[in-house]
Amino acid sequence: MGTDQSLRAVAGRFGGARDDYDDYDDYDQIYGDEPLRRSPPAQERAVRPLAVVRPPRVEVSLVTPRDFDAAQRIADLLRAGGPVIVDLLGCEPDLTIRLTDFCSGLAYALDGRLHFIGEKVVLLAPHNVELSGAGPGALQERRFFNQV
């Protein structure tokens, strides 16, 4: 018993193998007058040089706000598609709370992420930027952060 016959016998036990190959004998009768489409030989194809694919350049912006007017600049930078680091160390406590709430809402609205990378230092990452090795204080899920 050859390999072909062995495989047919096994397939026959598990679902009834059928030999439908005879259905393809009509191919020449149906499509015989149509020319076969073939790709041109390798010598006739245009030679294209390989291009190195590089990821787009990502520029990280640093904002050190002194008042709430910096919120507009933070929003513009994040909407432009780049990560924004907001350093709140020199801010008054009330301004820190307002800007943290603003950054949280901004990140949520733009489908981005909010990460705390230090004491009073916030990183806003747009939706197309992933961070690896996030620190213990980083927010991994997409949610609002409430200071109160």
N, C-alpha and C positions, 0 to 999 in steps of 0.2 A: 504494500500500500504506500503510495507516494505522499509527499507532503501536502499536495493539493487535495488529494482525496481525504487525508486525515483532517484537514481543516474544514472541509465540507461536512464531514461526518460529525465533528464537534459542533459546528454551527447549526446543523440540522437538529441536534438534540436541544439546543437552547433557543429555539424560535423559528425553526424551519427556514433554512437557507434556500433562497430561490436563485435560479440562474436566469437573470433577466438580460443577459448580455446579448441575446438574440434581438432584442428590441433596437439595438444600435446598428443593425445591418441596414436599416432603411436610411441611414445618414447620407450615404452617397446619392441615393435617389432624391432626397429632399433638398439637400444643400450642394449637390454636385456641380451646379452651374455657377455658384458664387466663388469668387477668388478668395483664397486664404489671406488674411492680413498678417503680415510679418513685420517685425521690427527690422530696421536697416542693419546691415552688418556693422561690426564694431569700427571698421575703418571709415565708414561713411558718417558716423555720428560725430557731432560737434564735441570737441574736447573742451571741458570747462575746468578751470583750476579749482582746487578745493579752497574753501574759505574757512578761516578759523572763526568759530562762533563764540563770542564773548558776551557775558551777561551785561546788561546795561549798568552804567555807573550810577551808584546810589550815593547821594550827598546827605550827610546827617547835619541838621541845623541845631544850633544851641541858642536858646532864648533865656535871658536872665531878666525877668520882669521886675519893674519897679512900681507899676500900677496896673489896673485892670485893662488899660488900653492895649497891653501886649497880647490880650486874648485874640484880637483880630489877626495879628501877625502869626500867632501859633496856628490858628485855623487856616490861614492862607498857605503856610508852609506844609501842613499836613495834607491839605487838599491838592497840593502840587505833586504829591506822591512820594515825598521823602520823609524819613523818620525825623522826629523833633525831640530834642532833650530840653526839658524845662527845669531850670535850676531855681528852686524856690527858697534857697537858704537865706537870702537877704531880704525876704518879704516879711511883712507884718503877718501875725497869725490869721487875722480876718481875710487878708488878701490870699494867703496860702489856701484857706478853705475854699474861697470863691473860685480860684484858678484850678484847684484840684477837681472841684465839682464841674467846672466848665470843661476841663480836659477829659473827664470821664464821659460826659455827655457827647462831646465832640468825637471821641474814639468810637463810641457806640453808634452814633449817627452815621459815621463814615465807614462802618464795618471794620474798624481798626482795633488795635489792642493798646491797653494801658499797662505799663510795667513800672514798678518802683525799683530803681536801680541803686538807690541810696537814700539816706535820710533827707527828705524833702527834695529829691531829684526824681523826676518822672520822665519816662520815655514813652512817647506816642509813636506807634508803628502803624503805617497804613496797612490795608488788607493784603497787599501783595508782598509784604516783608515779614518773614518768619525769623524769630530769634531762637537761638539754641543756647543751652546752658543757662536758662533763666534762674536767677537767684531765688532764695527762699521767700522773699517778700513779693515776688512777681505774681500778678494775677494771670492765671492760665486760661480761665474761661472768660467768655465775653459777658460782662455784666457791669452794672454801675458800681462805683466805689463811693461809699458814703463816709465822710469824715466825722459826722456827728454820732 
